[in-house]
Structures are given as C-alpha cells and as structure tokens.
C-alpha cells in the first residue's frame, strides 16, 4: 500500500559472479527469473514510471513513482 505520492524501491538478484559466490550453484537451478526489462514492463503496467535504476554487485535496483494520471484518481 502506497500513499498517493509514494515511491517503490525494488531490489533484484542478478545472476552473476557475486551471486554465485554468495548463493553457490543452487541459484542457477532456478532459472525462471523475471529480467529487468520484465520488471520495467510490469511497473509500467501497474501505473508506475521508472525514476532511476542501477546495479551494485549481485543486485539491481529500480526506483519507481506512481504516474500522475494514476495518482489523480487515488486522491
């Protein structure tokens, strides 16, 4: 649940060397991850615009805000 002017910070595990070190080969048996482009699409469908995104070692992050058109209806 978000306030009408709320933001969402999404952290994603990115399969790479860092996550292999942290989680070992078990991480690679589960290969049905949503990609970053999948998450961008899902956020857009849910009425959010992507404000910023980046990566840090084995993680990717996305900061999204509810679009104005969606916010207006929630007030």
PDB file of N, CA, C and O in Angstrom, chain B, residues numbered from 101:
ATOM      1  N   UNK B 101       0.858  -1.157   0.000  1.00  0.00           N
ATOM      2  CA  UNK B 101       0.000   0.000   0.000  1.00  0.00           C
ATOM      3  C   UNK B 101       0.906   1.222   0.000  1.00  0.00           C
ATOM      4  O   UNK B 101       1.818   1.321   0.821  1.00  0.00           O
ATOM      5  N   UNK B 102       0.663   2.139  -0.904  1.00  0.00           N
ATOM      6  CA  UNK B 102       1.440   3.373  -1.008  1.00  0.00           C
ATOM      7  C   UNK B 102       0.539   4.576  -0.825  1.00  0.00           C
ATOM      8  O   UNK B 102      -0.647   4.544  -1.152  1.00  0.00           O
ATOM      9  N   UNK B 103       1.128   5.644  -0.294  1.00  0.00           N
ATOM     10  CA  UNK B 103       0.413   6.920  -0.317  1.00  0.00           C
ATOM     11  C   UNK B 103       0.307   7.356  -1.769  1.00  0.00           C
ATOM     12  O   UNK B 103       0.997   6.808  -2.629  1.00  0.00           O
ATOM     13  N   UNK B 104      -0.536   8.321  -2.053  1.00  0.00           N
ATOM     14  CA  UNK B 104      -0.733   8.733  -3.442  1.00  0.00           C
ATOM     15  C   UNK B 104       0.539   9.310  -4.054  1.00  0.00           C
ATOM     16  O   UNK B 104       0.652   9.341  -5.280  1.00  0.00           O
ATOM     17  N   UNK B 105       1.495   9.765  -3.256  1.00  0.00           N
ATOM     18  CA  UNK B 105       2.754  10.280  -3.802  1.00  0.00           C
ATOM     19  C   UNK B 105       3.917   9.351  -3.480  1.00  0.00           C
ATOM     20  O   UNK B 105       5.072   9.779  -3.476  1.00  0.00           O
ATOM     21  N   UNK B 106       3.618   8.080  -3.211  1.00  0.00           N
ATOM     22  CA  UNK B 106       4.636   7.128  -2.778  1.00  0.00           C
ATOM     23  C   UNK B 106       5.546   6.656  -3.900  1.00  0.00           C
ATOM     24  O   UNK B 106       5.241   6.790  -5.085  1.00  0.00           O
ATOM     25  N   UNK B 107       6.674   6.099  -3.481  1.00  0.00           N
ATOM     26  CA  UNK B 107       7.642   5.517  -4.394  1.00  0.00           C
ATOM     27  C   UNK B 107       7.855   4.059  -4.022  1.00  0.00           C
ATOM     28  O   UNK B 107       7.597   3.650  -2.890  1.00  0.00           O
ATOM     29  N   UNK B 108       8.326   3.284  -4.983  1.00  0.00           N
ATOM     30  CA  UNK B 108       8.653   1.878  -4.777  1.00  0.00           C
ATOM     31  C   UNK B 108      10.132   1.709  -5.079  1.00  0.00           C
ATOM     32  O   UNK B 108      10.603   2.124  -6.138  1.00  0.00           O
ATOM     33  N   UNK B 109      10.867   1.100  -4.154  1.00  0.00           N
ATOM     34  CA  UNK B 109      12.260   0.741  -4.388  1.00  0.00           C
ATOM     35  C   UNK B 109      12.318  -0.778  -4.479  1.00  0.00           C
ATOM     36  O   UNK B 109      12.022  -1.480  -3.513  1.00  0.00           O
ATOM     37  N   UNK B 110      12.697  -1.270  -5.636  1.00  0.00           N
ATOM     38  CA  UNK B 110      12.709  -2.696  -5.916  1.00  0.00           C
ATOM     39  C   UNK B 110      14.149  -3.172  -6.039  1.00  0.00           C
ATOM     40  O   UNK B 110      14.914  -2.634  -6.841  1.00  0.00           O
ATOM     41  N   UNK B 111      14.527  -4.180  -5.248  1.00  0.00           N
ATOM     42  CA  UNK B 111      15.860  -4.785  -5.324  1.00  0.00           C
ATOM     43  C   UNK B 111      15.712  -6.146  -5.987  1.00  0.00           C
ATOM     44  O   UNK B 111      14.838  -6.929  -5.616  1.00  0.00           O
ATOM     45  N   UNK B 112      16.566  -6.433  -6.970  1.00  0.00           N
ATOM     46  CA  UNK B 112      16.501  -7.681  -7.720  1.00  0.00           C
ATOM     47  C   UNK B 112      17.834  -8.403  -7.646  1.00  0.00           C
ATOM     48  O   UNK B 112      18.886  -7.768  -7.715  1.00  0.00           O
ATOM     49  N   UNK B 113      17.806  -9.714  -7.509  1.00  0.00           N
ATOM     50  CA  UNK B 113      19.037 -10.502  -7.581  1.00  0.00           C
ATOM     51  C   UNK B 113      19.381 -10.695  -9.049  1.00  0.00           C
ATOM     52  O   UNK B 113      18.538 -11.105  -9.847  1.00  0.00           O
ATOM     53  N   UNK B 114      20.629 -10.395  -9.400  1.00  0.00           N
ATOM     54  CA  UNK B 114      21.113 -10.549 -10.766  1.00  0.00           C
ATOM     55  C   UNK B 114      22.099 -11.711 -10.784  1.00  0.00           C
ATOM     56  O   UNK B 114      23.151 -11.632 -10.151  1.00  0.00           O
ATOM     57  N   UNK B 115      21.776 -12.786 -11.497  1.00  0.00           N
ATOM     58  CA  UNK B 115      22.710 -13.914 -11.544  1.00  0.00           C
ATOM     59  C   UNK B 115      24.035 -13.506 -12.198  1.00  0.00           C
ATOM     60  O   UNK B 115      24.073 -13.182 -13.386  1.00  0.00           O
ATOM     61  N   UNK B 116      25.106 -13.524 -11.425  1.00  0.00           N
ATOM     62  CA  UNK B 116      26.441 -13.207 -11.920  1.00  0.00           C
ATOM     63  C   UNK B 116      27.465 -13.782 -10.947  1.00  0.00           C
ATOM     64  O   UNK B 116      27.098 -14.589 -10.094  1.00  0.00           O
ATOM     65  N   UNK B 117      28.726 -13.399 -11.044  1.00  0.00           N
ATOM     66  CA  UNK B 117      29.775 -13.937 -10.183  1.00  0.00           C
ATOM     67  C   UNK B 117      29.500 -13.667  -8.705  1.00  0.00           C
ATOM     68  O   UNK B 117      29.705 -14.548  -7.871  1.00  0.00           O
ATOM     69  N   UNK B 118      29.039 -12.466  -8.373  1.00  0.00           N
ATOM     70  CA  UNK B 118      28.771 -12.119  -6.976  1.00  0.00           C
ATOM     71  C   UNK B 118      27.680 -13.003  -6.370  1.00  0.00           C
ATOM     72  O   UNK B 118      27.825 -13.473  -5.242  1.00  0.00           O
ATOM     73  N   UNK B 119      26.616 -13.227  -7.088  1.00  0.00           N
ATOM     74  CA  UNK B 119      25.552 -14.075  -6.540  1.00  0.00           C
ATOM     75  C   UNK B 119      25.980 -15.543  -6.504  1.00  0.00           C
ATOM     76  O   UNK B 119      25.531 -16.297  -5.641  1.00  0.00           O
ATOM     77  N   UNK B 120      26.843 -15.951  -7.436  1.00  0.00           N
ATOM     78  CA  UNK B 120      27.364 -17.316  -7.394  1.00  0.00           C
ATOM     79  C   UNK B 120      28.205 -17.506  -6.140  1.00  0.00           C
ATOM     80  O   UNK B 120      28.119 -18.549  -5.493  1.00  0.00           O
ATOM     81  N   UNK B 121      29.023 -16.505  -5.784  1.00  0.00           N
ATOM     82  CA  UNK B 121      29.832 -16.570  -4.564  1.00  0.00           C
ATOM     83  C   UNK B 121      28.926 -16.612  -3.332  1.00  0.00           C
ATOM     84  O   UNK B 121      29.175 -17.386  -2.408  1.00  0.00           O
ATOM     85  N   UNK B 122      27.886 -15.792  -3.313  1.00  0.00           N
ATOM     86  CA  UNK B 122      27.007 -15.700  -2.141  1.00  0.00           C
ATOM     87  C   UNK B 122      26.090 -16.910  -1.998  1.00  0.00           C
ATOM     88  O   UNK B 122      25.908 -17.412  -0.889  1.00  0.00           O
ATOM     89  N   UNK B 123      25.513 -17.382  -3.089  1.00  0.00           N
ATOM     90  CA  UNK B 123      24.494 -18.424  -3.018  1.00  0.00           C
ATOM     91  C   UNK B 123      24.946 -19.775  -3.558  1.00  0.00           C
ATOM     92  O   UNK B 123      24.272 -20.782  -3.340  1.00  0.00           O
ATOM     93  N   UNK B 124      26.053 -19.813  -4.244  1.00  0.00           N
ATOM     94  CA  UNK B 124      26.541 -21.064  -4.794  1.00  0.00           C
ATOM     95  C   UNK B 124      25.745 -21.507  -6.007  1.00  0.00           C
ATOM     96  O   UNK B 124      24.889 -20.772  -6.500  1.00  0.00           O
ATOM     97  N   UNK B 125      26.025 -22.699  -6.483  1.00  0.00           N
ATOM     98  CA  UNK B 125      25.363 -23.176  -7.709  1.00  0.00           C
ATOM     99  C   UNK B 125      23.862 -23.401  -7.561  1.00  0.00           C
ATOM    100  O   UNK B 125      23.171 -23.529  -8.572  1.00  0.00           O
ATOM    101  N   UNK B 126      23.332 -23.453  -6.339  1.00  0.00           N
ATOM    102  CA  UNK B 126      21.890 -23.654  -6.177  1.00  0.00           C
ATOM    103  C   UNK B 126      21.079 -22.549  -6.844  1.00  0.00           C
ATOM    104  O   UNK B 126      19.968 -22.785  -7.318  1.00  0.00           O
ATOM    105  N   UNK B 127      21.638 -21.344  -6.878  1.00  0.00           N
ATOM    106  CA  UNK B 127      20.942 -20.220  -7.509  1.00  0.00           C
ATOM    107  C   UNK B 127      20.644 -20.502  -8.980  1.00  0.00           C
ATOM    108  O   UNK B 127      19.633 -20.042  -9.511  1.00  0.00           O
ATOM    109  N   UNK B 128      21.519 -21.252  -9.634  1.00  0.00           N
ATOM    110  CA  UNK B 128      21.381 -21.465 -11.071  1.00  0.00           C
ATOM    111  C   UNK B 128      20.424 -22.604 -11.425  1.00  0.00           C
ATOM    112  O   UNK B 128      20.116 -22.801 -12.600  1.00  0.00           O
ATOM    113  N   UNK B 129      19.952 -23.352 -10.437  1.00  0.00           N
ATOM    114  CA  UNK B 129      18.932 -24.355 -10.708  1.00  0.00           C
ATOM    115  C   UNK B 129      17.563 -23.715 -10.875  1.00  0.00           C
ATOM    116  O   UNK B 129      16.661 -24.325 -11.448  1.00  0.00           O
ATOM    117  N   UNK B 130      17.400 -22.497 -10.385  1.00  0.00           N
ATOM    118  CA  UNK B 130      16.148 -21.754 -10.507  1.00  0.00           C
ATOM    119  C   UNK B 130      16.353 -20.668 -11.551  1.00  0.00           C
ATOM    120  O   UNK B 130      16.830 -19.577 -11.239  1.00  0.00           O
ATOM    121  N   UNK B 131      15.995 -20.970 -12.778  1.00  0.00           N
ATOM    122  CA  UNK B 131      16.313 -20.058 -13.882  1.00  0.00           C
ATOM    123  C   UNK B 131      15.102 -19.299 -14.394  1.00  0.00           C
ATOM    124  O   UNK B 131      15.171 -18.693 -15.463  1.00  0.00           O
ATOM    125  N   UNK B 132      14.000 -19.314 -13.666  1.00  0.00           N
ATOM    126  CA  UNK B 132      12.797 -18.644 -14.161  1.00  0.00           C
ATOM    127  C   UNK B 132      12.655 -17.240 -13.564  1.00  0.00           C
ATOM    128  O   UNK B 132      11.572 -16.851 -13.128  1.00  0.00           O
ATOM    129  N   UNK B 133      13.750 -16.490 -13.549  1.00  0.00           N
ATOM    130  CA  UNK B 133      13.736 -15.134 -13.011  1.00  0.00           C
ATOM    131  C   UNK B 133      13.114 -14.167 -13.995  1.00  0.00           C
ATOM    132  O   UNK B 133      13.255 -14.322 -15.207  1.00  0.00           O
ATOM    133  N   UNK B 134      12.430 -13.173 -13.472  1.00  0.00           N
ATOM    134  CA  UNK B 134      11.984 -12.066 -14.315  1.00  0.00           C
ATOM    135  C   UNK B 134      13.198 -11.175 -14.570  1.00  0.00           C
ATOM    136  O   UNK B 134      13.951 -10.870 -13.645  1.00  0.00           O
ATOM    137  N   UNK B 135      13.385 -10.765 -15.802  1.00  0.00           N
ATOM    138  CA  UNK B 135      14.516  -9.908 -16.145  1.00  0.00           C
ATOM    139  C   UNK B 135      14.205  -8.463 -15.769  1.00  0.00           C
ATOM    140  O   UNK B 135      13.074  -8.130 -15.414  1.00  0.00           O
ATOM    141  N   UNK B 136      15.220  -7.615 -15.852  1.00  0.00           N
ATOM    142  CA  UNK B 136      14.989  -6.199 -15.561  1.00  0.00           C
ATOM    143  C   UNK B 136      13.992  -5.593 -16.538  1.00  0.00           C
ATOM    144  O   UNK B 136      13.175  -4.755 -16.154  1.00  0.00           O
ATOM    145  N   UNK B 137      14.053  -6.010 -17.791  1.00  0.00           N
ATOM    146  CA  UNK B 137      13.078  -5.482 -18.755  1.00  0.00           C
ATOM    147  C   UNK B 137      11.666  -5.978 -18.418  1.00  0.00           C
ATOM    148  O   UNK B 137      10.692  -5.252 -18.614  1.00  0.00           O
ATOM    149  N   UNK B 138      11.554  -7.207 -17.914  1.00  0.00           N
ATOM    150  CA  UNK B 138      10.249  -7.706 -17.456  1.00  0.00           C
ATOM    151  C   UNK B 138       9.718  -6.819 -16.331  1.00  0.00           C
ATOM    152  O   UNK B 138       8.545  -6.447 -16.334  1.00  0.00           O
ATOM    153  N   UNK B 139      10.584  -6.478 -15.363  1.00  0.00           N
ATOM    154  CA  UNK B 139      10.163  -5.635 -14.236  1.00  0.00           C
ATOM    155  C   UNK B 139       9.789  -4.233 -14.704  1.00  0.00           C
ATOM    156  O   UNK B 139       8.833  -3.649 -14.194  1.00  0.00           O
ATOM    157  N   UNK B 140      10.532  -3.683 -15.671  1.00  0.00           N
ATOM    158  CA  UNK B 140      10.174  -2.364 -16.221  1.00  0.00           C
ATOM    159  C   UNK B 140       8.767  -2.409 -16.799  1.00  0.00           C
ATOM    160  O   UNK B 140       7.957  -1.511 -16.567  1.00  0.00           O
ATOM    161  N   UNK B 141       8.486  -3.473 -17.559  1.00  0.00           N
ATOM    162  CA  UNK B 141       7.165  -3.622 -18.165  1.00  0.00           C
ATOM    163  C   UNK B 141       6.078  -3.781 -17.105  1.00  0.00           C
ATOM    164  O   UNK B 141       5.013  -3.174 -17.215  1.00  0.00           O
ATOM    165  N   UNK B 142       6.340  -4.599 -16.071  1.00  0.00           N
ATOM    166  CA  UNK B 142       5.354  -4.814 -15.016  1.00  0.00           C
ATOM    167  C   UNK B 142       5.085  -3.529 -14.238  1.00  0.00           C
ATOM    168  O   UNK B 142       3.937  -3.238 -13.900  1.00  0.00           O
ATOM    169  N   UNK B 143       6.136  -2.758 -13.951  1.00  0.00           N
ATOM    170  CA  UNK B 143       5.947  -1.476 -13.257  1.00  0.00           C
ATOM    171  C   UNK B 143       5.110  -0.526 -14.107  1.00  0.00           C
ATOM    172  O   UNK B 143       4.213   0.144 -13.596  1.00  0.00           O
ATOM    173  N   UNK B 144       5.406  -0.469 -15.406  1.00  0.00           N
ATOM    174  CA  UNK B 144       4.637   0.386 -16.306  1.00  0.00           C
ATOM    175  C   UNK B 144       3.179  -0.014 -16.382  1.00  0.00           C
ATOM    176  O   UNK B 144       2.296   0.843 -16.373  1.00  0.00           O
ATOM    177  N   UNK B 145       2.920  -1.305 -16.456  1.00  0.00           N
ATOM    178  CA  UNK B 145       1.556  -1.816 -16.494  1.00  0.00           C
ATOM    179  C   UNK B 145       0.800  -1.484 -15.213  1.00  0.00           C
ATOM    180  O   UNK B 145      -0.406  -1.237 -15.238  1.00  0.00           O
ATOM    181  N   UNK B 146       1.523  -1.481 -14.091  1.00  0.00           N
ATOM    182  CA  UNK B 146       0.901  -1.191 -12.791  1.00  0.00           C
ATOM    183  C   UNK B 146       0.738   0.307 -12.541  1.00  0.00           C
ATOM    184  O   UNK B 146       0.239   0.703 -11.488  1.00  0.00           O
ATOM    185  N   UNK B 147       1.154   1.149 -13.499  1.00  0.00           N
ATOM    186  CA  UNK B 147       0.945   2.591 -13.361  1.00  0.00           C
ATOM    187  C   UNK B 147       2.107   3.348 -12.758  1.00  0.00           C
ATOM    188  O   UNK B 147       1.920   4.436 -12.214  1.00  0.00           O
ATOM    189  N   UNK B 148       3.316   2.787 -12.846  1.00  0.00           N
ATOM    190  CA  UNK B 148       4.492   3.452 -12.300  1.00  0.00           C
ATOM    191  C   UNK B 148       5.425   3.894 -13.414  1.00  0.00           C
ATOM    192  O   UNK B 148       5.512   3.250 -14.459  1.00  0.00           O
ATOM    193  N   UNK B 149       6.120   4.997 -13.182  1.00  0.00           N
ATOM    194  CA  UNK B 149       7.170   5.426 -14.099  1.00  0.00           C
ATOM    195  C   UNK B 149       8.503   5.210 -13.395  1.00  0.00           C
ATOM    196  O   UNK B 149       8.624   5.448 -12.193  1.00  0.00           O
ATOM    197  N   UNK B 150       9.488   4.765 -14.138  1.00  0.00           N
ATOM    198  CA  UNK B 150      10.797   4.477 -13.590  1.00  0.00           C
ATOM    199  C   UNK B 150      11.555   5.783 -13.403  1.00  0.00           C
ATOM    200  O   UNK B 150      11.783   6.514 -14.367  1.00  0.00           O
ATOM    201  N   UNK B 151      11.947   6.080 -12.168  1.00  0.00           N
ATOM    202  CA  UNK B 151      12.676   7.310 -11.843  1.00  0.00           C
ATOM    203  C   UNK B 151      14.177   7.119 -12.010  1.00  0.00           C
ATOM    204  O   UNK B 151      14.859   7.993 -12.546  1.00  0.00           O
ATOM    205  N   UNK B 152      14.698   5.975 -11.552  1.00  0.00           N
ATOM    206  CA  UNK B 152      16.131   5.692 -11.609  1.00  0.00           C
ATOM    207  C   UNK B 152      16.336   4.196 -11.481  1.00  0.00           C
ATOM    208  O   UNK B 152      15.469   3.477 -10.984  1.00  0.00           O
ATOM    209  N   UNK B 153      17.490   3.733 -11.934  1.00  0.00           N
ATOM    210  CA  UNK B 153      17.846   2.337 -11.762  1.00  0.00           C
ATOM    211  C   UNK B 153      19.356   2.191 -11.820  1.00  0.00           C
ATOM    212  O   UNK B 153      20.054   3.049 -12.360  1.00  0.00           O
ATOM    213  N   UNK B 154      19.849   1.104 -11.261  1.00  0.00           N
ATOM    214  CA  UNK B 154      21.280   0.866 -11.254  1.00  0.00           C
ATOM    215  C   UNK B 154      21.584  -0.546 -10.798  1.00  0.00           C
ATOM    216  O   UNK B 154      20.681  -1.339 -10.532  1.00  0.00           O
ATOM    217  N   UNK B 155      22.875  -0.848 -10.710  1.00  0.00           N
ATOM    218  CA  UNK B 155      23.318  -2.157 -10.243  1.00  0.00           C
ATOM    219  C   UNK B 155      24.403  -1.981  -9.199  1.00  0.00           C
ATOM    220  O   UNK B 155      25.102  -0.968  -9.166  1.00  0.00           O
ATOM    221  N   UNK B 156      24.528  -2.982  -8.350  1.00  0.00           N
ATOM    222  CA  UNK B 156      25.572  -2.994  -7.343  1.00  0.00           C
ATOM    223  C   UNK B 156      25.899  -4.442  -7.051  1.00  0.00           C
ATOM    224  O   UNK B 156      25.123  -5.142  -6.400  1.00  0.00           O
ATOM    225  N   UNK B 157      27.050  -4.895  -7.532  1.00  0.00           N
ATOM    226  CA  UNK B 157      27.495  -6.289  -7.377  1.00  0.00           C
ATOM    227  C   UNK B 157      26.422  -7.259  -7.853  1.00  0.00           C
ATOM    228  O   UNK B 157      26.139  -7.300  -9.050  1.00  0.00           O
ATOM    229  N   UNK B 158      25.826  -8.028  -6.981  1.00  0.00           N
ATOM    230  CA  UNK B 158      24.851  -9.033  -7.394  1.00  0.00           C
ATOM    231  C   UNK B 158      23.423  -8.559  -7.366  1.00  0.00           C
ATOM    232  O   UNK B 158      22.499  -9.371  -7.430  1.00  0.00           O
ATOM    233  N   UNK B 159      23.216  -7.235  -7.271  1.00  0.00           N
ATOM    234  CA  UNK B 159      21.862  -6.701  -7.176  1.00  0.00           C
ATOM    235  C   UNK B 159      21.617  -5.634  -8.224  1.00  0.00           C
ATOM    236  O   UNK B 159      22.535  -4.935  -8.655  1.00  0.00           O
ATOM    237  N   UNK B 160      20.381  -5.524  -8.618  1.00  0.00           N
ATOM    238  CA  UNK B 160      19.924  -4.401  -9.438  1.00  0.00           C
ATOM    239  C   UNK B 160      18.824  -3.710  -8.643  1.00  0.00           C
ATOM    240  O   UNK B 160      18.103  -4.364  -7.888  1.00  0.00           O
ATOM    241  N   UNK B 161      18.688  -2.410  -8.802  1.00  0.00           N
ATOM    242  CA  UNK B 161      17.628  -1.692  -8.091  1.00  0.00           C
ATOM    243  C   UNK B 161      16.879  -0.803  -9.070  1.00  0.00           C
ATOM    244  O   UNK B 161      17.428  -0.341 -10.070  1.00  0.00           O
ATOM    245  N   UNK B 162      15.612  -0.577  -8.756  1.00  0.00           N
ATOM    246  CA  UNK B 162      14.748   0.284  -9.559  1.00  0.00           C
ATOM    247  C   UNK B 162      13.913   1.139  -8.620  1.00  0.00           C
ATOM    248  O   UNK B 162      13.297   0.629  -7.684  1.00  0.00           O
ATOM    249  N   UNK B 163      13.895   2.421  -8.869  1.00  0.00           N
ATOM    250  CA  UNK B 163      13.082   3.351  -8.105  1.00  0.00           C
ATOM    251  C   UNK B 163      11.963   3.838  -9.015  1.00  0.00           C
ATOM    252  O   UNK B 163      12.223   4.430 -10.063  1.00  0.00           O
ATOM    253  N   UNK B 164      10.729   3.591  -8.619  1.00  0.00           N
ATOM    254  CA  UNK B 164       9.574   3.944  -9.453  1.00  0.00           C
ATOM    255  C   UNK B 164       8.596   4.793  -8.645  1.00  0.00           C
ATOM    256  O   UNK B 164       8.497   4.671  -7.424  1.00  0.00           O
ATOM    257  N   UNK B 165       7.883   5.650  -9.358  1.00  0.00           N
ATOM    258  CA  UNK B 165       6.872   6.518  -8.748  1.00  0.00           C
ATOM    259  C   UNK B 165       5.570   6.341  -9.510  1.00  0.00           C
ATOM    260  O   UNK B 165       5.563   6.134 -10.723  1.00  0.00           O
ATOM    261  N   UNK B 166       4.476   6.426  -8.780  1.00  0.00           N
ATOM    262  CA  UNK B 166       3.166   6.310  -9.413  1.00  0.00           C
ATOM    263  C   UNK B 166       2.974   7.458 -10.397  1.00  0.00           C
ATOM    264  O   UNK B 166       3.267   8.610 -10.076  1.00  0.00           O
ATOM    265  N   UNK B 167       2.483   7.145 -11.595  1.00  0.00           N
ATOM    266  CA  UNK B 167       2.269   8.174 -12.619  1.00  0.00           C
ATOM    267  C   UNK B 167       1.182   9.149 -12.201  1.00  0.00           C
ATOM    268  O   UNK B 167       0.268   8.788 -11.459  1.00  0.00           O
ATOM    269  N   UNK B 168       1.279  10.376 -12.673  1.00  0.00           N
ATOM    270  CA  UNK B 168       0.310  11.451 -12.349  1.00  0.00           C
ATOM    271  C   UNK B 168      -1.107  11.036 -12.686  1.00  0.00           C
ATOM    272  O   UNK B 168      -2.030  11.293 -11.913  1.00  0.00           O
ATOM    273  N   UNK B 169      -1.292  10.394 -13.838  1.00  0.00           N
ATOM    274  CA  UNK B 169      -2.648  10.022 -14.251  1.00  0.00           C
ATOM    275  C   UNK B 169      -3.270   9.033 -13.270  1.00  0.00           C
ATOM    276  O   UNK B 169      -4.477   9.064 -13.032  1.00  0.00           O
ATOM    277  N   UNK B 170      -2.447   8.161 -12.706  1.00  0.00           N
ATOM    278  CA  UNK B 170      -2.957   7.196 -11.734  1.00  0.00           C
ATOM    279  C   UNK B 170      -3.156   7.871 -10.382  1.00  0.00           C
ATOM    280  O   UNK B 170      -4.119   7.574  -9.675  1.00  0.00           O
ATOM    281  N   UNK B 171      -2.248   8.780 -10.019  1.00  0.00           N
ATOM    282  CA  UNK B 171      -2.314   9.466  -8.738  1.00  0.00           C
ATOM    283  C   UNK B 171      -3.577  10.290  -8.618  1.00  0.00           C
ATOM    284  O   UNK B 171      -4.199  10.321  -7.556  1.00  0.00           O
ATOM    285  N   UNK B 172      -3.965  10.958  -9.693  1.00  0.00           N
ATOM    286  CA  UNK B 172      -5.139  11.828  -9.635  1.00  0.00           C
ATOM    287  C   UNK B 172      -6.396  11.103  -9.226  1.00  0.00           C
ATOM    288  O   UNK B 172      -7.242  11.661  -8.528  1.00  0.00           O
ATOM    289  N   UNK B 173      -6.529   9.837  -9.665  1.00  0.00           N
ATOM    290  CA  UNK B 173      -7.712   9.073  -9.323  1.00  0.00           C
ATOM    291  C   UNK B 173      -7.719   8.570  -7.890  1.00  0.00           C
ATOM    292  O   UNK B 173      -8.772   8.200  -7.370  1.00  0.00           O
ATOM    293  N   UNK B 174      -6.547   8.551  -7.239  1.00  0.00           N
ATOM    294  CA  UNK B 174      -6.451   7.997  -5.894  1.00  0.00           C
ATOM    295  C   UNK B 174      -6.722   9.024  -4.808  1.00  0.00           C
ATOM    296  O   UNK B 174      -6.849   8.660  -3.639  1.00  0.00           O
ATOM    297  N   UNK B 175      -6.812  10.290  -5.165  1.00  0.00           N
ATOM    298  CA  UNK B 175      -6.987  11.326  -4.145  1.00  0.00           C
ATOM    299  C   UNK B 175      -8.408  11.463  -3.706  1.00  0.00           C
ATOM    300  O   UNK B 175      -8.713  12.295  -2.852  1.00  0.00           O
TER     301      UNK B 175
END
